Amino acid sequence: MTTERRKGERITFERGIGAHMMGIDGTWRRDCTMEDISETGAKLIVEGSAEGLNLKEFFLLLSSTGLAYRRCELAWVNGNQIGVNFLKPADKKKRVARRPTSATADV
């Protein structure tokens, strides 16, 4: 028996929804089927091998034009099924350390 770990309610698709996974840098792309989705993540079936792909962080493209997408991180893997967590805009922003500016220059 598996324990449900999702925080939100999920929607399960009877036949799955066709989607694509794409690397953050655009160097790879895979077809996938979205089996279910919640506010915080989704379960995907990956077409072909996911071996060697950087799945730490990637895009889930939900439209053929790429206008509907979610930024994801890998949660778990079970064969060709993967679980992903959706990253919120605040999660992906990296704070840039600023260097102190000097009002006077050393001469």
C-alpha positions as CSV (number, residue, x, y, z in Angstrom):
1,M,0.0,0.0,0.0
2,T,1.4,3.4,-1.0
3,T,1.1,6.5,1.2
4,E,-0.3,9.6,-0.4
5,R,2.3,12.4,0.0
6,R,0.7,15.1,-2.1
7,K,-0.4,18.3,-0.3
8,G,-3.2,19.1,-2.8
9,E,-6.1,17.2,-4.4
10,R,-5.2,15.5,-7.7
11,I,-7.0,15.1,-11.0
12,T,-6.4,11.8,-12.8
13,F,-6.8,11.7,-16.5
14,E,-8.5,8.6,-18.0
15,R,-6.2,8.5,-21.1
16,G,-3.5,10.8,-20.1
17,I,-2.6,14.1,-21.6
18,G,0.2,14.4,-24.1
19,A,3.0,16.8,-23.1
20,H,6.8,17.3,-23.5
21,M,9.7,17.6,-21.1
22,M,12.5,20.0,-22.0
23,G,15.8,20.7,-20.4
24,I,16.2,24.2,-18.8
25,D,19.0,24.9,-21.3
26,G,17.0,23.5,-24.2
27,T,19.6,20.7,-25.0
28,W,17.1,17.8,-24.7
29,R,13.4,17.2,-25.1
30,R,11.2,14.1,-24.5
31,D,7.6,13.2,-25.1
32,C,5.6,12.3,-22.1
33,T,2.1,11.6,-20.9
34,M,0.7,13.3,-17.9
35,E,-1.3,10.8,-15.9
36,D,-2.4,13.1,-13.1
37,I,-1.8,16.6,-11.8
38,S,-2.3,18.6,-8.6
39,E,-1.6,22.2,-7.7
40,T,1.9,21.2,-6.6
41,G,3.0,18.5,-9.0
42,A,2.2,15.7,-11.5
43,K,2.9,12.1,-12.4
44,L,4.4,11.6,-15.9
45,I,5.1,8.6,-18.1
46,V,8.3,9.3,-20.1
47,E,8.6,8.1,-23.7
48,G,12.0,6.6,-24.4
49,S,14.8,6.6,-21.9
50,A,15.3,9.3,-19.3
51,E,18.7,8.0,-18.5
52,G,21.5,10.6,-18.8
53,L,19.1,13.6,-18.7
54,N,19.4,16.3,-16.2
55,L,16.1,15.9,-14.5
56,K,17.0,18.0,-11.4
57,E,15.1,20.9,-13.0
58,F,13.3,21.1,-16.3
59,F,10.3,22.4,-18.1
60,L,7.0,20.5,-18.6
61,L,5.5,21.9,-21.9
62,L,1.8,21.6,-21.9
63,S,1.0,23.2,-25.3
64,S,2.5,22.6,-28.7
65,T,3.6,26.3,-28.9
66,G,5.3,26.2,-25.5
67,L,3.2,29.0,-24.1
68,A,1.7,26.9,-21.4
69,Y,4.5,25.3,-19.3
70,R,5.6,24.6,-15.7
71,R,9.1,24.6,-14.3
72,C,9.6,21.3,-12.5
73,E,12.0,19.4,-10.3
74,L,12.2,15.6,-10.0
75,A,10.5,14.1,-7.0
76,W,10.7,10.3,-7.6
77,V,11.4,7.7,-10.4
78,N,9.7,4.3,-10.8
79,G,10.7,2.8,-14.2
80,N,9.3,5.1,-16.9
81,Q,7.1,6.9,-14.5
82,I,8.3,10.0,-12.7
83,G,6.8,12.3,-10.1
84,V,7.6,16.1,-10.4
85,N,7.1,19.0,-8.1
86,F,6.2,22.3,-9.7
87,L,8.5,25.2,-8.8
88,K,7.0,28.6,-8.0
89,P,8.6,31.7,-9.4
90,A,10.0,32.6,-6.0
91,D,11.6,29.1,-5.8
92,K,13.7,29.6,-8.9
93,K,15.0,33.1,-8.2
94,K,18.5,33.1,-7.0
95,R,19.6,36.0,-4.9
96,V,22.6,37.8,-6.3
97,A,25.1,39.0,-3.8
98,R,25.9,42.6,-4.4
99,R,29.4,44.0,-3.9
100,P,29.6,47.1,-1.7
101,T,30.3,50.2,-3.7
102,S,32.9,52.5,-2.5
103,A,32.2,56.2,-2.5
104,T,35.9,57.1,-2.6
105,A,38.6,55.4,-4.5
106,D,42.0,54.6,-3.1
107,V,44.7,56.7,-4.7
